[in-house]
Amino acid sequence: IWDFGAGILSKDYYAFETFDEFKAKNIQPMGAGPFVFVENLPDQYCTLARNDNYYDGKAKLDGIIIKIVPEETKIAAVNAGDIHFAQVTANIDNYNAIVQAENADVQKYIGNGYNVIGLNHASPKLSDVRVRQALAYGLNRQQFIDNEYKGLAQVCHAPISPLSWAFPGIDKMNKYEYNPEKANQLLDEAGWVKGSDGIRAKDGVKLSLTWTAYTEVAWPQNLLALATDQWRQLGVEIKSELLDFNSVAEKVFDEHDFELFNIG
């Protein structure tokens, strides 16, 4: 239902005869918030000024300039005083660079973003819930997070942030903590038997899965490497398919042509 909401809009300002007229207002928006739109230069900045008629009183800031700053120069811009607030990628190098500069107040918080592994339930190899559970038990996600994010992330137990009202509560879910013994037990129960090459098979079909990953950032391939090693110990073979992000999204969401994939 959220997608149908547009806030409080002026009936007179947004009146239109054709939908194109209405869409044209996107570059000159008017709402009812504490700031009003002034100017927008695409890929450069957007300027807002204080709304002196705001129903809940005037804001304490005269205005806000939202600048488009490349990720690789954000920290330098903060240190130089060019920008006053920035959200930078959560990694230990960025954190150390900001802390060592000693001119910024660094705040760590749980975000609403998450990175996931997607499994195709329609695949005959993954249709049995015990196989999917075995893969979860057989992957040390905490180890990956410790290595990749150095304390700046946490294991995701649901596709919803703990900050959200919709988070079911940590006490109501199975955390799937690393347990290779349990993983092997589930695969045995599901009828997948290890062969002489160490790879499990069932009805003449090997438990060999293709993982589709994108290459623009490092974490998908690092996670793929860890999973390939740890799942190989369970008797599950992983083959990698490395593509750009858009190609992964097309294969997964448009074509539904995948067995495993990762996305964030």
Secondary structure, DSSP 4 states (H G I P E B T S, - for coil): -GGG---S--TTTT--SSHHHHHHGGGS---SSSEEEEEEETTTEEEEEE-TT-TT---SSSEEEEE---GGGHHHHHHTTS-S-------HHHHHHHHHH-SS-------S---EEEE-TTSTTT-SHHHHHHHHHTS-HHHHHHHHHTTS----SSSS-TTSTT---GGGS------HHHHHHHHHHTT-EE-TTS-EEETTEE-EEEEEEE-SSSHHHHHHHHHHHHHHTTT-EEEEEEE-HHHHHIIIIIS---SEEEE-
